[in-house]
Amino acid sequence: QVQLQESGPGLVKPSQTLSLTCTVSGGSISSGDYYWSWIRQPPGKGLEWIGYIYYSGSTYYNPSLKSRVTISVDTSKNQFSLKLSSVTAADTAVYYCAREGPAASIDYWGQGTLVTVSS
Amino acid sequence: DIQMTQSPSSLSASVGDRVTITCRASQSISSYLNWYQQKPGKAPKLLIYAASSLQSGVPSRFSGSGSGTDFTLTISSLQPEDFATYYCQQSYSTPSSFGQGTKLEIK
């Protein structure tokens, strides 16, 4: 059973960089069978897809965030990471790491981590 | 980018009711449409992928249909644990996008 777990600071100051890591267990990122994604959800609002990474390091980012987002992978640790720069209060959200499954659906999700942007 | 519109935004129903939620895409997405259920404080859970394929472990009272731009999620007989928010997602093209959600409440 694949499990994903987000980790990182729950509070980030405006203009700084949000950094989160997702640790995958029960499956190997290096298998090359899946894409690994980040998705966020502002409190009380809907879901926004941030981007994904392949084990090779190939990425795709949502154009709405592209200038501020970097997703990277560390296959030796079976982890992938998210960095979002120049954050504002609008970036306050629950951030989920996830796996793309059949038909590019999201079949496994982390539990989510709330990141608050505030001074 | 492809816009996804769900209707209704909220819905009140009773245990045992048959419920249908609709999702419309701003352009054709073939059958690349997925449905999720989300309960408060929890991550979304995949119910249906590729418009009509039931994810493993999901009860058979959930079903999906449609192709092109119009899709439906049907719950044949509502159970108490089904009261939640439902989202559709298109995975036809990047960036992937979600509908705004349908909150299913107890009548």
Chai-1 contact restraints between the chains, C-beta under 6 A:
chainA,res_idxA,chainB,res_idxB,connection_type,confidence,min_distance_angstrom,max_distance_angstrom,comment,restraint_id
A,G46,B,F98,contact,1.0,0.0,6.0,A-B,restraint_1
A,G46,B,Q100,contact,1.0,0.0,6.0,A-B,restraint_2
A,G46,B,G101,contact,1.0,0.0,6.0,A-B,restraint_3
A,L47,B,F98,contact,1.0,0.0,6.0,A-B,restraint_4
A,W49,B,P95,contact,1.0,0.0,6.0,A-B,restraint_5
A,W49,B,S96,contact,1.0,0.0,6.0,A-B,restraint_6
A,Y60,B,T94,contact,1.0,0.0,6.0,A-B,restraint_7
A,N62,B,P95,contact,1.0,0.0,6.0,A-B,restraint_8
A,Y96,B,A43,contact,1.0,0.0,6.0,A-B,restraint_9
A,P102,B,Y49,contact,1.0,0.0,6.0,A-B,restraint_10
A,A103,B,Y32,contact,1.0,0.0,6.0,A-B,restraint_11
A,A103,B,Y49,contact,1.0,0.0,6.0,A-B,restraint_12
A,A103,B,A50,contact,1.0,0.0,6.0,A-B,restraint_13
A,A103,B,S91,contact,1.0,0.0,6.0,A-B,restraint_14
A,A104,B,S91,contact,1.0,0.0,6.0,A-B,restraint_15
A,S105,B,N34,contact,1.0,0.0,6.0,A-B,restraint_16
A,S105,B,L46,contact,1.0,0.0,6.0,A-B,restraint_17
A,S105,B,Y49,contact,1.0,0.0,6.0,A-B,restraint_18
A,D107,B,L46,contact,1.0,0.0,6.0,A-B,restraint_19
A,W109,B,A43,contact,1.0,0.0,6.0,A-B,restraint_20
A,Q111,B,A43,contact,1.0,0.0,6.0,A-B,restraint_21
A,G112,B,A43,contact,1.0,0.0,6.0,A-B,restraint_22
